[in-house]
Amino acid sequence: MSKQVAFRPTEEDARILGEQQAEGESQSDVLRRALRLLEQKAWTEKAHLDMYRLKREDLSDEPDDWGYGPEGEIVDLRGSEAHRRFSSLPPGAQ
């Protein structure tokens, strides 16, 4: 999927590109880095909204899905008896 995107930088854009361009890096590389940062910023903003939305959620009464075995290894607890008992309760009883 090699599509080309036309970009006509303003003087300010060209200045920023020049300042952010590392040795051996093309302007396209700088723009790719900027796109990744933009994507990361959007992901972080969504995560913050989710954290705010879920800030009062209390999971302390629910059984853990993961835990540690006798040798300290990570184990899947979703098949455990406590997890089955909790999952079989009627809605609202949890």
C-alpha positions, 0 to 999 in steps of 0.5 A: 500500500504505497500511496503518496500524499502531497504536502506543501509546507508553509515556511513555518512547517519547513522550519519545524521540519528542519528543526526536528530532522535528525541526522540521516533522517528524511523529511518523510521520516519526520512526518511519519514520527509526527503521525505516530505521535498524533496517534499516541496522543489520540490513544492517550486522550481516549484512555483518560476519558475511559479512566474518568468514566470508570473512576468509581468502578469497584472490582474488589468483589469480583474474582481475579482472572489471573493469579500466581501458582505455587512456583510463582508462575502466572496462572489463569483463574477463570476456570477456578471454582470461585470464578465459576460460582461468581459467574453463575450468580444471577445478574444484580446479585454480584 
